[in-house]
Amino acid sequence: MLRPILLLCALSIAAPIASGADLAIVGATVVASPDAESLRNATVIVRDGRIQHIAPRDDKRQPEAKTRIDATG
């Protein structure tokens, strides 16, 4: 339960950083909804302050990002 909260905190902190720049949050656990299964060790790509792409960390089709935040823990 703590990881989704940490991801939300990282996204809220990163929003000003991400405006006009690309941001990758790598190694996160993503919970799309309370009923959905979580996606562990994922990469979240943020562009212009909005989530654009979520995929497993090892997905080779991910867009590049200028800034990376390591969310493993």
C-alpha positions, 0 to 999 in steps of 0.5 A, a space after each residue: 500500500 505504501 508504494 502506490 502512495 510513494 508513486 503518487 507523491 513522486 508524480 506530484 513532485 515531478 509534475 513541475 519538473 516534467 512540464 516541457 520535459 520528459 520524465 521516466 519513473 522506473 521500477 515503480 509499482 502501478 495500481 490502476 484501480 483498487 480492483 486491478 492487479 498491480 503492475 510491478 517493476 514498471 516504467 511510467 513516462 510523463 510528458 507535459 505533466 501527464 502520464 503518457 505511457 506505462 509498461 513493464 520496465 524491460 519493454 524495449 518499445 518505451 519512449 526515451 526520457 530526459 529525466 529518470 527517477 528510480 522508484 525501486 525499493 
